[in-house]
Amino acid sequence: MLTADAVRSALRHPLVETDFPSLGRRYQGKVRDNYVTSSGERVLVVTDRISAFDRVLGTLPLKGQLLNRVACWWFERTRHVAPNHLVRVPDPNVMVALECEPLPVEMVVRSYLTGTTSTSIWVHYSAGAREFCGHRLPDGLRKHERLPRPLLTPSSKAAKGGHDVSMSRAEILASTGLSMQDFDAAADLALALFAEGQRICAERGLILVDTKYEFGRAPDGRILVIDEIHTPDSSRFWLADAYDARFAAGQDPDSLDKEFVRRWLAERGFTGDGPVPELPDELRVEATLRYAASVERIMGEGFEPNLEEPIARLERNLGIA
């Protein structure tokens, strides 16, 4: 089990970014540093950067190791539901994957009326909207209430520094040029993965509230799941045994994901615009412990961090001179 002392120790050397030109062409996302190799693979280095409201906020200690560990766990256990891009894991912060051409859409699946960002279903509903991404919503729903069925609510993939926009299927097709066949194939995979994720999480006392999936086209034409799956960054996880009582009392659910940080920011008036508030160390430690609690519960085993200085370790494990 990950301890607070280990997390505080990791505060000394966060993995902020990498620069390994010998690996290949680099693309830096909000959290991952991606390298495209000459052999047709992609090296994804999962850093400790944390983003929310489409902004990079700083780092959480050991976050990259936690995300990489649980994403690879899910990739291995859902291959029977949807094919994915994972090839091997040479380092705690790295997965090597098949290079794919990303589809220009994020497939978001939601089963509860919740959220704090501009793309969330609750923000739209509380402002009076009764249609979201092409789905009609009834009056009288409460924040954090379970929806009658999981809803596919896709969003655009904004350029770095931009904001994603929730859209209907028709709007995604019109704005991106994605074919109906590719959209529907990815949508079917997303809903199947979500159902499997909810089933596994329920067995572990967690509610998989919502999540996002990204897909890409492999060189052989197949559509694969890429990037990450069911991590505390891409998903909301609530404690199942506390949900009913907290919902009845009008309280926020007990969450084990990035929502803990989002709420802290929103309470201070930050929802994406203006200067980013500095995250205090104790908040960063608590956020990492919440990530670890969900990861350990999902995998059914304790998480053992690697506390080496990360850059030297990465260079060794990736064979960088």
N, C-alpha and C positions, 0 to 999 in steps of 0.2 A: 504494500500500500504506500502510495506516495505521501511523504511527510512534509509538514510546513518547513522544517529545517532544511530539507533537500531543496525545496523551492527557493527559500531565501538564499541558499548557497549559489543557486543558478542565477540569481540576480547579478552576480559579478561579471558574467560573460554571456549576455544574450546573443543569439544569432540574428543580427539585424539585417545583414545582406551578404551576398557573395559576389565574387567577380573572378570567374574561372574561364578565361578565354580559350584555353586548350580543350574545354569540353565541347565547344561549338557556339553557335549564335545564341545570344542571351535575350530573353524577353522577361521583364520583371513585372509580375502582377502585384496585387495588393499584399498577398501573403507568400506566394511562391516565386522563386527565381527559376525560370525554365531555360534549359539549354537544349537546342536541337543539334543532334550529332550527325556526322556524315554517314552513319550506318543506318539511319532511319529510325532512331530512337529519340525519346525525349527524356532528359534527366530533370526531375522535379525536386528542387531543394525546398523543403517546407521550413520557412524561417519562423522566428518567434514574433513577427509583426502581427498586430491585431488591427482589424479594420471594422468600422461600424459607420452607418449612415454614409457609405461610399467614401470614407476618409480613413487614412492610416493614422492610428492614434498613438502608436508607440509599440512596445513589446510586452509580452507576458512570458515569464521564465518557463522554459521547457515546453511551451505551447506547440512548437513545431514537431517535437518528438511525439507528443500525445496525438496530434492530428494525423501524423504519418502512420503511427502504429494502428490507430483504430480504422483509418481509411483502408489500409491494406487488409486488416481483419475482415472488414465488410466486403471488400473486393473478392477475397477468396471464398467467402461464404455465400455470395449471391451470383456466382458465375452460372448457376443453373437457372437463374431468373433472367439475367441480362449479361451479355458478354462485355468485358471491360478491357482497358488498355494496360493493366499491370503486367510487367515482365519479371522484375526482381527487386529486392530491397537491399542495397549494399551498405546502408548507413542508417542510423536511427532517424535522421532527418531527410532521407532521400528515397524516392521510388524511381525506378527506371521503367519507362512505359513505351508502348508502340506510338510512334508519331502519327497523329490523326489531324484531319482538317476540322476544326471546331464548327458545329452548327451555330448560327447566329441567334441563339435563344437560350434562356435559362428556363428549365421546366420546374416550376415551383408547385408543390402539392401541399394543400392545407386541409386540416381536419378540425380546426378550432378557430373561433373568431377572436384573433389576438394580434399583437404586433405593435411596434412603436415607430417604424420607419415609414417613409412616404409611399413605399410600395406595399405596405401591409394592408390586409383586408379590414382590420379593426379601424385604422385611421380613416379609411374611406367610408366605412359604415357609420362611424360616429359623427362624420361630417354630413350625413344625410343620404349618401349614395345607397341605392338598393340594387344596383347591378355592378358586378365586379368581374372583369375579364370575361364578360359574356354570360355570367351566371346570375340569375335572379335570386335575391335574398329577401326573406320575409321581414316584416316589422317585428319589433319587440324582442330581438335577440340581445343578450347581455355580453359584456366583455368577457372573454375566455370561455364562452359557451361552445360546446361541441356542435359542429355543423351536421346536418342530416346525413351527409356523405362526404368523403374526401373530394376536394375540388382541384382541378388542374388550372393554375393561374399563371401562365407563362409571363416572362418579362424580357425586355430587350437586354442586350449586353452592351452597356455603355462603354465608350472609350475611357481610357485611364483618366481619372479626374472628373468624369461625368457621373450622372445619376441614372440608374436603371429605371425603366418605366414598365409598370404592369399593363398587360395588353390582352385582348381576346385573341383567339386563334386567327380570326379573320384579319385583325390588325397586324399580327406578327407576319402573316403571309404577305400582306400588302406592303409592309415596311421593309422586310428583309429579303424578299425574293425566294425564301425557302419554299420548297415544293410541298404540296399537301401530303404526298406519300412520306416524305422524310419527317415532316412534323408529326404525322399520325403514328409513325413507327416509334419515334422517340417518346411521344406521349404515352403510348401503350406500355413501353418499357418503364417509364417513370411511375405510372400507377401500379404496375406489378411490383416494382422495387419497394414502393411505399407500403404496399400491403405486407410484403415480407418483412420489412423493417418494423412495422407496427407489431407484427406477430412476435418477432424475436424480442423486441423491447418490452412488450407486455409480459413475457415470461420472466423478465428480469425486474419487474416492478416499475418500469418507466413507461411514460406516454410519449410516443414520437408524434409531436404536435404538428410540425410542418418541416419541410426540407426543400432543398433545391438540388437539381441534377444538371450536369452538363454532358453533352454528347458530341461525338466527333465521328467523321467518316474515315475508316481505315483504308490503307492502300488497296485492299481487296474488295472495297465497296461496302463492307459491313458497317453498321452504326453501332458504336461502342460507347459505354459509359466512361467518362474521362474525369480528371481532376481530383475529386474526392467524393465520398458518399457517407451519409449519416454521421458526420462529425459534429462536435459541439460548435463549430464555426458555421456549418451549413444547415444546421437543424436546431429545432427547439426540443428539449427534453424536460418533461415535468415528472415529479415523483407521483406515482399513481395513487398511493395510499393517502396522500395529503390533498389530492385535487378536490374531492367532493366537499370537504369541510371548508376549505379556503374559498371555493367558488360560492358556496352558500353564504359565507360571511362577506362576500364582496372584496376578497383579498386577491392579490396577485398569486399565481401558483408558485410553488417552490421549484425553481428552475436550476438545471445543471448544464448551463450553456452560456453563450455570449450575451444572452438577454440580461444577465446580471450587470454587465458593463454598460449595455445600452441604457438600462434604467438609471444607473448612476449618472450617466451623461445627461439624459433627458431631465432628471431632477435639477440639474444645474443649467438648464436652458439650452443645451447643445443638441441639435438634431441634424447637424451636417454643415451648417453655415457658420462662418466666423472662425476665430481662433479655437484650436482644439484644447480643451482643458488638460492639464498635466495629470496623468494617472499616478496617484500615490503608491508607494511600494506595497503597503498592506492591502490595498485594493487589488494590485496585480497578483500578489500571493494568493489571496482569497479566490480570485477569478480562476487561477491555475488549478487550485484545489477542487473547484467545482467542475472544471473540465475533466480532471483526473477521476473524480467520483463517477461521472457518467461513463468514461472510457473503461474504468475498472469494472463497473457493474455490467456494462454491455459484454465485455470480453469474458467476464467470470474469473478474472485473475488480477493479481496486483501488477501495477506498472512500475518497472525498475528503470529509473532514468540513467542516462549516461551523463556524468557531470564533468567530462573532459572539456577543455577549451574547444569550441566547436570547429573553428576554421582549420586548425591543424589536424583534427580528427577527420574532417571531410577530405582534406587533401590526401591523407593517408589511405582512407577507404576507397576513394575514387581514383587513386593512382595518379594524382596530379603532382608533377615535379616542382 
